[in-house]
Amino acid sequence: MNQVYEVLKTKFDDGYVDSPLDFMYVVRLQFLMNTVGSWPYKQFGRNRVAAILSTYNAFLILVGTTVCGLGLIYMRVNIVKLSFFDLGHNILCWLLEILYLQRLITARTNKYQETIKGYLLDFNLFFFKGRSPYAAKVHAQIHIISGMFTIYAMWQMVIGVSLFMFMPWFNNYSRGMFGENRPQNSTFEHSVYYYLSPGIYTTEEEYWLLFIFNFSLSYVTTIGMCVFDLLLILIVFQIWGHLRILKHNLENIPLPENSIMYSVEENNNIRMLLKENILHHNLIVKFVDRCSDAFSEYLFAFYMFMQLITCILLLEVTSFTADSLAKYGPLTVVMHQQLIQVSIMFEMLNTKSEQLIDAAYAIPWEHMDTKNRRTVLFFLHRIQTPVSLKAAKVVPVGVNTMFAVLKTTFSYYMMLKTLAGER
């Protein structure tokens, strides 16, 4: 394992950098977020670029709102003609677009932009690695994990867009839709459908126009769906690293050298250590509260829409045709994986927060003077509140939330499967 770690450390080592903004995984994150106009350039002093990106973000919201409306009208007009599974496909695309729009709107809020600035310029472990060898070790580990996870998420996006777009194209090709002897009264299959001119679905020239539009839309929607989860997970990695460092510091408060009680000088040193740990804990709590405030509606929408999206995906993929497995199989895996991995990341925070409470109780307070004991008592009172992100500022998220979503998903799936059989 040590050899693997050293290889990865070399692979993802950025060398000497002046700021977390220069990390390669942050550069990749910035590139992806630029694609959906969601990188907060204003907070980093680049006002002109911020104005351009804000306009682009507003344009994407306008386009997304328009296609949502056209998609809804298409379903309403063709609801009698559409099969149960085709209707499910259209509802799925509509839900994904709504969730994508919610994230674009979140990116326009000042609290979101300030949180990203705080994550990179104040809270990042880069600024804490010099405090101790252990802090440097944790920073290096989190840096490697963040780099690996960013590349992994980028590959997810590429594969997702490719399969979602090119399976309909392949179906059209295999049916001979691009040849001279096209089947009579046939229509082209698309990845996303809208209420448009009938020629879009019957002529090859207009097919390619919609194909290019759908490819662009699917590209930005996929990035919008994945990159915000990636951002949130990268932030969680940093919080988790801070909790690890704080736990280590609490567990390694030195005992008195020569007697049962600390000497006057030792009590002064312990007082400074306690102050540093309390300030560090306050920093973590304040940043987590900022994240909860910035991503509150985001997390609520994430878990609410995941119930519907995963349910429809299960319904589509369990038709077990080659087309459905190729088209929806990877998407089903990715969406369930996003739900699971985001929930597990949050659960890691909850678990580490509980371990922090145990570490605080293990502080050798019995060797301290009265003033330090009062400080420890104050710290124990403050640390009782778990460090966790909350959806809608109310519900702590973690594996329990995930299990509730999956349970509801399977209940809806069984009900819809029954309805599909009757229809």
Backbone torsions as a table, in degrees:
resi	resn	phi	psi	omega
1	MET	NA	-38.4	179.5
2	ASN	-63.0	-37.4	179.0
3	GLN	-66.4	-42.0	177.9
4	VAL	-61.8	-43.4	-180.0
5	TYR	-61.5	-42.6	-179.5
6	GLU	-65.1	-37.8	177.7
7	VAL	-64.5	-46.1	179.4
8	LEU	-64.8	-37.9	179.1
9	LYS	-61.0	-41.3	177.8
10	THR	-67.8	-40.2	-177.2
11	LYS	-64.4	-41.3	-174.5
12	PHE	-104.1	11.5	178.5
13	ASP	-72.6	124.7	-179.9
14	ASP	-92.2	2.7	-177.8
15	GLY	70.4	-152.5	-179.4
16	TYR	-85.6	121.2	176.6
17	VAL	-127.8	154.6	-177.9
18	ASP	-90.2	-17.5	-173.8
19	SER	-155.9	151.1	174.0
20	PRO	-57.9	-22.0	177.6
21	LEU	-62.8	-19.2	-179.3
22	ASP	-91.8	-6.1	177.0
23	PHE	-61.9	142.8	-178.6
24	MET	-63.3	-39.4	-179.0
25	TYR	-69.3	-28.9	175.5
26	VAL	-73.0	-37.3	175.9
27	VAL	-61.5	-42.9	177.7
28	ARG	-64.9	-42.3	177.3
29	LEU	-60.7	-43.7	179.3
30	GLN	-61.7	-42.1	178.6
31	PHE	-60.2	-45.7	-179.3
32	LEU	-64.9	-40.7	-178.2
33	MET	-73.3	-27.9	172.6
34	ASN	-62.4	-33.6	-179.3
35	THR	-59.7	-31.4	178.9
36	VAL	-111.8	19.8	173.8
37	GLY	60.1	41.1	-170.7
38	SER	-126.4	13.6	177.7
39	TRP	-90.7	128.4	-173.1
40	PRO	-79.8	72.2	-178.4
41	TYR	-61.9	-31.2	-178.1
42	LYS	-59.4	-39.6	-178.8
43	GLN	-69.8	-16.4	178.6
44	PHE	-105.2	14.5	172.9
45	GLY	84.1	11.8	-179.4
46	ARG	-109.0	76.1	-171.2
47	ASN	-66.9	-36.9	-177.8
48	ARG	-66.5	-46.5	177.5
49	VAL	-63.6	-37.1	179.8
50	ALA	-61.4	-40.3	179.8
51	ALA	-65.3	-42.0	179.0
52	ILE	-64.4	-45.1	-177.7
53	LEU	-67.9	-35.1	177.9
54	SER	-64.7	-39.8	176.9
55	THR	-64.4	-42.3	178.3
56	TYR	-63.4	-41.3	177.3
57	ASN	-61.1	-43.6	178.7
58	ALA	-63.7	-37.8	177.1
59	PHE	-62.6	-43.3	178.4
60	LEU	-63.1	-38.1	177.8
61	ILE	-65.0	-41.7	178.3
62	LEU	-62.3	-46.7	179.0
63	VAL	-62.8	-45.3	-179.5
64	GLY	-62.2	-40.8	178.2
65	THR	-64.7	-40.6	179.5
66	THR	-63.5	-47.4	-177.8
67	VAL	-69.2	-29.9	174.6
68	CYS	-63.0	-43.5	178.4
69	GLY	-65.0	-44.1	179.6
70	LEU	-66.2	-35.8	177.4
71	GLY	-67.1	-39.6	179.2
72	LEU	-66.1	-41.8	178.2
73	ILE	-64.6	-40.2	178.5
74	TYR	-58.5	-44.6	179.8
75	MET	-65.6	-39.7	-178.4
76	ARG	-67.2	-41.6	-178.4
77	VAL	-70.4	-37.2	-172.9
78	ASN	-106.4	17.3	-173.8
79	ILE	-61.5	-30.6	179.4
80	VAL	-75.1	-35.8	-177.1
81	LYS	-77.5	-30.3	-173.8
82	LEU	-74.1	138.4	172.9
83	SER	-72.0	167.9	-178.6
84	PHE	-59.0	-41.8	-177.3
85	PHE	-75.9	-33.4	175.5
86	ASP	-66.4	-38.9	176.5
87	LEU	-63.5	-40.5	177.0
88	GLY	-60.9	-39.5	178.4
89	HIS	-62.3	-44.2	-179.3
90	ASN	-67.4	-39.3	176.8
91	ILE	-64.1	-40.1	178.6
92	LEU	-59.9	-47.7	179.5
93	CYS	-61.2	-39.7	-179.5
94	TRP	-65.4	-43.4	179.4
95	LEU	-64.6	-41.8	178.3
96	LEU	-62.2	-38.8	-179.8
97	GLU	-68.9	-38.3	177.7
98	ILE	-62.7	-45.2	179.6
99	LEU	-64.5	-38.2	176.6
100	TYR	-62.3	-42.5	178.7
101	LEU	-64.3	-40.1	179.2
102	GLN	-60.1	-37.0	-179.6
103	ARG	-73.0	-37.2	176.3
104	LEU	-63.4	-39.3	179.0
105	ILE	-68.0	-39.7	176.6
106	THR	-57.3	-39.3	-177.9
107	ALA	-65.6	-16.2	-179.8
108	ARG	-86.9	-12.4	-176.1
109	THR	-77.0	145.8	-178.8
110	ASN	-67.4	-35.6	-178.3
111	LYS	-67.1	-34.1	174.8
112	TYR	-64.8	-47.5	-176.7
113	GLN	-65.1	-38.8	178.1
114	GLU	-68.7	-32.7	178.0
115	THR	-65.9	-41.5	178.2
116	ILE	-64.2	-41.0	177.2
117	LYS	-61.3	-45.3	179.1
118	GLY	-63.1	-39.3	179.2
119	TYR	-60.4	-40.0	-174.2
120	LEU	-92.6	-29.9	-172.5
121	LEU	-109.7	-11.1	-179.0
122	ASP	-127.4	-47.4	-169.4
123	PHE	-91.4	-17.4	-174.2
124	ASN	-58.3	141.1	-178.8
125	LEU	-61.5	-16.4	176.1
126	PHE	-53.8	-35.9	-176.8
127	PHE	-85.8	-3.0	-177.4
128	PHE	-117.2	-4.8	-173.6
129	LYS	-67.0	-21.0	-179.6
130	GLY	-83.3	-3.1	-176.0
131	ARG	-74.0	-31.2	-179.4
132	SER	-164.5	159.8	175.2
133	PRO	-58.7	-35.7	179.9
134	TYR	-67.1	-40.4	177.7
135	ALA	-62.2	-39.4	177.3
136	ALA	-64.6	-39.4	178.8
137	LYS	-64.5	-45.6	179.5
138	VAL	-63.7	-42.3	178.0
139	HIS	-58.0	-45.0	-179.6
140	ALA	-63.3	-41.6	179.8
141	GLN	-65.2	-46.9	-180.0
142	ILE	-64.3	-36.1	178.8
143	HIS	-62.5	-44.8	179.4
144	ILE	-65.0	-46.7	-179.8
145	ILE	-60.3	-43.1	-179.5
146	SER	-63.6	-42.2	178.4
147	GLY	-63.4	-44.5	179.4
148	MET	-64.0	-44.3	-176.4
149	PHE	-67.2	-34.6	178.7
150	THR	-63.8	-45.3	178.5
151	ILE	-64.3	-41.8	178.0
152	TYR	-59.4	-44.7	179.9
153	ALA	-65.2	-36.8	178.8
154	MET	-64.4	-40.9	176.9
155	TRP	-65.2	-36.4	175.6
156	GLN	-57.5	-45.3	-178.8
157	MET	-63.2	-44.8	-178.8
158	VAL	-61.6	-47.7	-178.5
159	ILE	-65.5	-41.4	-179.2
160	GLY	-61.3	-48.4	179.5
161	VAL	-63.5	-43.1	-176.4
162	SER	-61.0	-49.5	-177.2
163	LEU	-69.2	-39.9	-177.7
164	PHE	-65.8	-35.4	-177.1
165	MET	-85.9	-40.7	-168.4
166	PHE	-90.8	-12.1	173.5
167	MET	-66.8	-45.7	174.2
168	PRO	-60.5	-39.3	177.6
169	TRP	-61.6	-43.5	-179.9
170	PHE	-64.7	-38.8	177.7
171	ASN	-62.9	-41.8	176.7
172	ASN	-62.8	-41.9	179.9
173	TYR	-64.2	-44.5	-177.9
174	SER	-68.5	-24.0	177.4
175	ARG	-86.1	-1.6	179.2
176	GLY	77.7	26.7	-176.5
177	MET	-73.4	-16.8	-178.7
178	PHE	-102.5	2.0	-179.7
179	GLY	-92.3	-180.0	179.6
180	GLU	-75.1	-31.8	-178.4
181	ASN	-101.3	68.2	179.3
182	ARG	-70.8	147.2	174.0
183	PRO	-59.5	141.0	-178.5
184	GLN	-70.1	146.4	177.4
185	ASN	55.7	31.3	-178.7
186	SER	-96.5	153.8	177.5
187	THR	-123.4	151.9	179.5
188	PHE	-76.4	144.5	174.3
189	GLU	-90.7	135.6	179.1
190	HIS	-122.5	163.2	177.2
191	SER	-77.6	-32.5	178.2
192	VAL	-137.1	141.2	-176.9
193	TYR	-116.1	145.9	179.2
194	TYR	-136.5	164.2	175.0
195	TYR	-82.2	94.8	-176.8
196	LEU	-133.8	-175.5	176.9
197	SER	-57.4	137.5	179.8
198	PRO	-56.8	-25.2	-179.8
199	GLY	-62.5	-24.6	178.6
200	ILE	-58.3	-33.4	-174.5
201	TYR	-101.1	-0.2	-177.0
202	THR	-123.5	-23.4	-178.2
203	THR	-108.8	144.4	-175.3
204	GLU	-67.9	-38.1	-178.2
205	GLU	-61.3	-45.5	-179.3
206	GLU	-74.5	-26.1	175.5
207	TYR	-58.8	-45.9	-177.1
208	TRP	-67.2	-32.1	175.5
209	LEU	-62.2	-46.7	180.0
210	LEU	-70.0	-33.6	178.1
211	PHE	-60.7	-46.4	-179.9
212	ILE	-64.0	-42.3	178.7
213	PHE	-63.7	-45.7	-179.9
214	ASN	-64.0	-36.1	178.8
215	PHE	-63.4	-45.4	179.0
216	SER	-63.3	-43.9	-179.5
217	LEU	-65.5	-43.3	179.7
218	SER	-64.5	-35.6	179.4
219	TYR	-62.7	-52.2	-177.7
220	VAL	-71.3	-32.9	178.3
221	THR	-66.4	-43.2	178.7
222	THR	-61.9	-44.1	178.1
223	ILE	-64.3	-43.1	178.1
224	GLY	-61.2	-35.0	179.4
225	MET	-72.6	-34.3	-172.3
226	CYS	-98.3	-36.2	-170.1
227	VAL	-71.1	-30.9	178.3
228	PHE	-71.0	-36.0	173.6
229	ASP	-65.0	-40.4	176.9
230	LEU	-60.2	-46.5	179.1
231	LEU	-58.2	-46.5	-178.3
232	LEU	-63.7	-40.0	179.5
233	ILE	-67.4	-38.9	176.7
234	LEU	-62.6	-37.7	176.4
235	ILE	-66.1	-42.2	178.9
236	VAL	-61.3	-39.3	176.4
237	PHE	-56.3	-42.6	-179.5
238	GLN	-66.0	-43.9	178.5
239	ILE	-61.3	-44.4	179.1
240	TRP	-59.7	-41.4	177.9
241	GLY	-62.4	-42.6	177.4
242	HIS	-61.9	-42.1	179.2
243	LEU	-63.8	-38.2	177.2
244	ARG	-62.5	-44.5	-179.8
245	ILE	-63.9	-45.0	-179.6
246	LEU	-63.1	-42.6	177.9
247	LYS	-60.7	-44.8	179.1
248	HIS	-61.5	-41.6	-179.8
249	ASN	-65.0	-39.5	179.4
250	LEU	-68.4	-37.6	-178.5
251	GLU	-74.2	-14.7	-175.1
252	ASN	-116.4	27.3	171.1
253	ILE	-68.6	124.9	-172.3
254	PRO	-68.1	148.9	174.7
255	LEU	-84.4	162.6	177.0
256	PRO	-63.1	144.6	-174.1
257	GLU	-79.4	-45.0	-168.0
258	ASN	-119.9	-2.0	-178.1
259	SER	-153.5	-179.9	179.7
260	ILE	-69.1	-38.4	-177.9
261	MET	-103.1	152.6	174.8
262	TYR	-66.8	147.5	172.4
263	SER	-75.2	173.4	179.5
264	VAL	-60.0	-44.8	179.5
265	GLU	-64.8	-41.4	179.1
266	GLU	-65.1	-39.3	177.4
267	ASN	-62.2	-38.2	176.8
268	ASN	-64.0	-41.6	177.8
269	ASN	-65.5	-42.0	178.3
270	ILE	-63.2	-38.0	179.0
271	ARG	-61.0	-41.0	178.0
272	MET	-66.7	-39.9	178.0
273	LEU	-64.0	-44.1	178.9
274	LEU	-62.2	-41.1	178.9
275	LYS	-62.0	-44.4	179.1
276	GLU	-61.3	-42.9	-179.1
277	ASN	-68.8	-38.2	177.8
278	ILE	-65.4	-43.5	177.9
279	LEU	-63.6	-39.1	178.3
280	HIS	-64.4	-42.8	178.5
281	HIS	-63.5	-41.5	177.8
282	ASN	-61.5	-40.4	177.8
283	LEU	-60.0	-44.8	-179.6
284	ILE	-64.0	-47.5	-177.6
285	VAL	-62.0	-44.1	-179.8
286	LYS	-63.4	-41.5	-180.0
287	PHE	-67.7	-41.3	178.3
288	VAL	-63.6	-39.3	176.7
289	ASP	-63.0	-39.4	176.9
290	ARG	-63.2	-41.7	179.0
291	CYS	-64.7	-42.6	179.1
292	SER	-61.4	-39.7	179.3
293	ASP	-68.7	-42.2	-177.1
294	ALA	-71.9	-36.6	-174.1
295	PHE	-108.8	14.7	-176.8
296	SER	-59.7	-55.8	-179.9
297	GLU	-66.6	-34.6	177.6
298	TYR	-58.5	-48.4	-178.7
299	LEU	-67.5	-38.5	178.0
300	PHE	-61.7	-47.5	178.9
301	ALA	-64.6	-38.0	-179.7
302	PHE	-57.9	-52.3	-176.8
303	TYR	-73.0	-34.4	179.3
304	MET	-66.6	-48.5	-178.2
305	PHE	-72.2	-28.4	178.6
306	MET	-61.4	-35.0	177.2
307	GLN	-59.1	-43.7	-177.2
308	LEU	-76.4	-44.8	-176.1
309	ILE	-64.9	-47.7	-179.0
310	THR	-66.0	-33.0	177.6
311	CYS	-64.4	-47.8	-179.8
312	ILE	-65.9	-39.4	178.5
313	LEU	-62.2	-42.3	177.1
314	LEU	-61.3	-40.7	-179.9
315	LEU	-63.6	-41.7	-178.6
316	GLU	-70.1	-44.4	-172.9
317	VAL	-74.3	-26.1	-177.9
318	THR	-82.5	7.8	166.9
319	SER	-73.0	-18.5	171.8
320	PHE	58.8	29.1	169.9
321	THR	-86.6	159.8	-179.8
322	ALA	-60.3	-38.5	-179.5
323	ASP	-64.9	-47.2	-177.5
324	SER	-67.0	-37.6	179.5
325	LEU	-66.4	-40.9	-179.7
326	ALA	-72.4	-38.1	-174.7
327	LYS	-81.1	-43.7	-174.1
328	TYR	-104.0	-18.7	-178.0
329	GLY	-56.8	-58.2	178.9
330	PRO	-60.6	-38.0	179.9
331	LEU	-65.2	-38.7	177.3
332	THR	-62.9	-44.9	179.2
333	VAL	-62.1	-45.5	-176.7
334	VAL	-64.8	-44.6	-177.6
335	MET	-66.9	-43.3	176.4
336	HIS	-65.1	-37.0	179.4
337	GLN	-65.4	-41.1	177.2
338	GLN	-60.0	-45.1	178.6
339	LEU	-59.2	-46.4	-176.1
340	ILE	-69.5	-46.3	-174.9
341	GLN	-69.2	-38.5	177.3
342	VAL	-63.9	-42.7	-179.4
343	SER	-65.8	-40.1	179.3
344	ILE	-66.2	-38.0	177.4
345	MET	-60.2	-43.4	178.7
346	PHE	-66.7	-36.9	178.8
347	GLU	-66.1	-33.3	175.3
348	MET	-59.0	-40.1	177.4
349	LEU	-64.7	-44.7	-179.5
350	ASN	-60.2	-44.3	-179.1
351	THR	-65.0	-46.1	-179.6
352	LYS	-65.7	-33.0	177.4
353	SER	-65.0	-40.6	177.2
354	GLU	-66.4	-38.3	176.8
355	GLN	-64.6	-30.7	178.3
356	LEU	-64.6	-38.5	177.7
357	ILE	-62.6	-44.1	178.2
358	ASP	-61.8	-40.8	179.7
359	ALA	-65.1	-36.4	178.9
360	ALA	-66.5	-38.4	178.3
361	TYR	-68.2	-22.4	-179.3
362	ALA	-85.6	-0.5	177.0
363	ILE	-60.3	132.3	-177.0
364	PRO	-73.6	64.7	-176.4
365	TRP	-65.9	-27.0	-175.6
366	GLU	-65.9	-16.9	179.4
367	HIS	-92.9	-2.8	-171.5
368	MET	-94.1	166.5	173.4
369	ASP	-80.1	175.7	-173.7
370	THR	-61.6	-41.1	-178.3
371	LYS	-62.7	-44.2	179.5
372	ASN	-69.0	-34.4	177.6
373	ARG	-63.3	-39.7	177.1
374	ARG	-63.7	-38.9	177.6
375	THR	-62.8	-43.4	178.2
376	VAL	-62.8	-41.7	179.0
377	LEU	-61.9	-42.1	176.6
378	PHE	-61.4	-43.4	-179.7
379	PHE	-64.8	-41.7	178.0
380	LEU	-60.6	-38.0	178.2
381	HIS	-66.4	-42.3	-178.4
382	ARG	-68.2	-34.1	-170.7
383	ILE	-83.7	-4.9	-179.6
384	GLN	-66.9	-29.4	179.6
385	THR	-74.5	119.9	-177.4
386	PRO	-64.1	147.1	174.6
387	VAL	-87.7	105.3	-177.1
388	SER	-152.2	149.2	173.9
389	LEU	-85.2	147.8	-175.4
390	LYS	-127.1	140.4	174.1
391	ALA	-86.3	133.5	-177.9
392	ALA	57.7	25.4	179.0
393	LYS	61.0	15.0	-175.6
394	VAL	-127.2	-51.6	-169.7
395	VAL	-93.8	115.4	173.6
396	PRO	-65.1	135.8	-176.7
397	VAL	-101.8	147.5	-178.7
398	GLY	175.0	-157.3	-176.1
399	VAL	-68.9	-29.2	177.4
400	ASN	-64.6	-40.6	175.9
401	THR	-63.4	-41.7	179.5
402	MET	-61.7	-45.8	-179.8
403	PHE	-63.3	-37.3	177.9
404	ALA	-64.5	-41.3	178.4
405	VAL	-64.6	-46.4	-179.2
406	LEU	-64.6	-38.4	178.4
407	LYS	-62.9	-45.6	178.0
408	THR	-65.1	-38.7	178.8
409	THR	-58.2	-48.8	-177.8
410	PHE	-68.5	-31.2	176.3
411	SER	-65.5	-47.3	177.7
412	TYR	-63.2	-39.1	-179.1
413	TYR	-60.8	-45.8	-179.5
414	MET	-63.4	-38.8	179.4
415	MET	-65.9	-46.4	-179.3
416	LEU	-68.5	-33.3	177.5
417	LYS	-63.3	-38.6	177.1
418	THR	-65.8	-43.5	178.7
419	LEU	-63.6	-38.5	178.8
420	ALA	-63.1	-38.9	178.5
421	GLY	-65.6	-38.9	179.4
422	GLU	-69.3	-36.3	-178.1
423	ARG	-74.3	NA	NA
